[in-house]
Amino acid sequence: MEPSNLLVVGLGVGTVFFGLVSLIVICMVMSAVCKLFIKDAKKAPVNEMISNKQEILAAACAVIAEEIGTEAKNIKVVSFKKI
């Protein structure tokens, strides 16, 4: 006896649905477990002043120079603002 096409499609869709629901439940359980162990995670203040602007500017220039294929000394910085 050969199974019908509707039965095969139903079993396939049901298996995928069950798998996705299982993944959601596992993610929720793991999130709850992680929250138990990490209670007081200290976050950095949002409005913290930049301590050394020159180092950050040099790093940004180095990255830009690497991307465009030139040397960092050839880049002229007009303004540098925190967004």
C-alpha positions as CSV (number, residue, x, y, z in Angstrom):
1,M,0.0,0.0,0.0
2,E,1.4,3.3,-1.1
3,P,0.9,6.4,1.2
4,S,-1.0,9.3,-0.4
5,N,0.6,12.5,-1.4
6,L,-1.4,14.5,1.1
7,L,-0.2,12.3,4.0
8,V,3.4,12.8,3.0
9,V,3.0,16.6,2.7
10,G,1.2,16.6,6.1
11,L,3.9,14.6,7.8
12,G,6.6,16.9,6.3
13,V,4.9,20.1,7.3
14,G,4.2,18.7,10.8
15,T,7.8,17.6,11.3
16,V,9.1,21.1,10.3
17,F,6.5,22.8,12.5
18,F,7.4,20.6,15.5
19,G,11.1,21.2,14.9
20,L,10.7,25.0,14.8
21,V,8.5,25.0,17.9
22,S,11.1,22.9,19.7
23,L,13.8,25.4,18.8
24,I,11.8,28.2,20.1
25,V,11.2,26.4,23.4
26,I,14.9,25.5,23.7
27,C,15.9,29.1,23.1
28,M,13.5,30.4,25.8
29,V,14.7,27.8,28.3
30,M,18.4,28.7,27.6
31,S,17.6,32.4,27.9
32,A,16.0,31.8,31.3
33,V,19.0,29.8,32.5
34,C,21.4,32.5,31.3
35,K,19.4,35.1,33.2
36,L,19.8,33.2,36.4
37,F,23.6,33.1,36.2
38,I,24.0,36.7,34.9
39,K,22.1,38.8,37.3
40,D,24.0,42.1,37.7
41,A,25.8,42.6,34.4
42,K,27.1,46.2,34.6
43,K,26.6,48.1,31.4
44,A,28.8,51.0,30.3
45,P,27.1,54.4,30.5
46,V,25.8,55.6,27.2
47,N,27.0,59.2,27.4
48,E,30.5,58.3,28.5
49,M,33.1,60.7,27.2
50,I,35.7,59.3,24.8
51,S,38.9,59.0,26.9
52,N,41.5,59.2,24.1
53,K,40.1,60.7,20.8
54,Q,43.4,60.6,19.0
55,E,43.7,56.8,19.3
56,I,40.2,56.2,18.1
57,L,40.8,58.6,15.2
58,A,44.0,56.9,14.3
59,A,42.3,53.5,14.3
60,A,39.4,54.8,12.2
61,C,41.9,56.3,9.7
62,A,43.8,53.0,9.5
63,V,40.6,51.1,8.7
64,I,39.5,53.6,6.1
65,A,43.0,53.6,4.5
66,E,43.0,49.8,4.4
67,E,39.6,49.7,2.7
68,I,40.4,52.2,0.0
69,G,43.9,50.9,-0.5
70,T,46.0,53.9,0.5
71,E,48.2,55.0,3.4
72,A,46.7,56.5,6.5
73,K,48.9,59.6,6.2
74,N,47.0,60.5,3.0
75,I,43.7,60.8,4.7
76,K,42.6,64.2,5.9
77,V,40.0,64.2,8.7
78,V,37.7,67.3,8.6
79,S,35.5,66.4,11.5
80,F,35.1,63.5,13.9
81,K,31.8,63.2,15.8
82,K,30.1,60.5,17.9
83,I,26.9,59.4,16.3
